[in-house]
């Protein structure tokens, strides 16, 4: 666990903030779609599992919600608090540094939320999520594909031919299947998205290390350097694009 926490702490230094254009686009779509389905966020208590830098917690607070944000990374939560204060919603967000399995809270919330987080990577953790609300929840996960040519090449260069980890989190259809087994009512949709991250050569090396370490693969520095040299048309910058399908589920108890 300490090793994984160290990876997330390192990632927090470059992780997207809620105001990043690509992040805001997806979050706006998610929240608009939920509201179209009748979800009201104003004056609601919301538990945000794996909140990261507050990419959803802050927009929810701006809508008038009271948010409890849980994340394993102190760096992620520090960024969340900084941005929440800048936008005047710091009093509406409480932060807790903890992994989801260890998080202890006897309260239940109006809405429980998990978006693109490896915190929900087992049926037990899903059950705990569902138990945290008496009424409803929102889950956002990967859809049918996620393509990142750089990461694919990185995995292959380290001898991994089929990277099916999806960063550890349940795919949206897995979540839906569990809801159907429990005969729970839900709405869902899928949408396509893409984003490009631009790194310096050194930051790209760190990005590559983190991608491997998240999958518990030991980085080979010479392999990473060769890959960057062969995939970069710009000596100073490395551009990494991800194309993906994401799914949204609003479920009701």
Order of alpha helices (4+ residues) and beta strands (2+ residues): alpha-alpha-beta-alpha-beta-alpha-beta-beta-alpha-beta-alpha-alpha-beta-alpha-alpha-beta
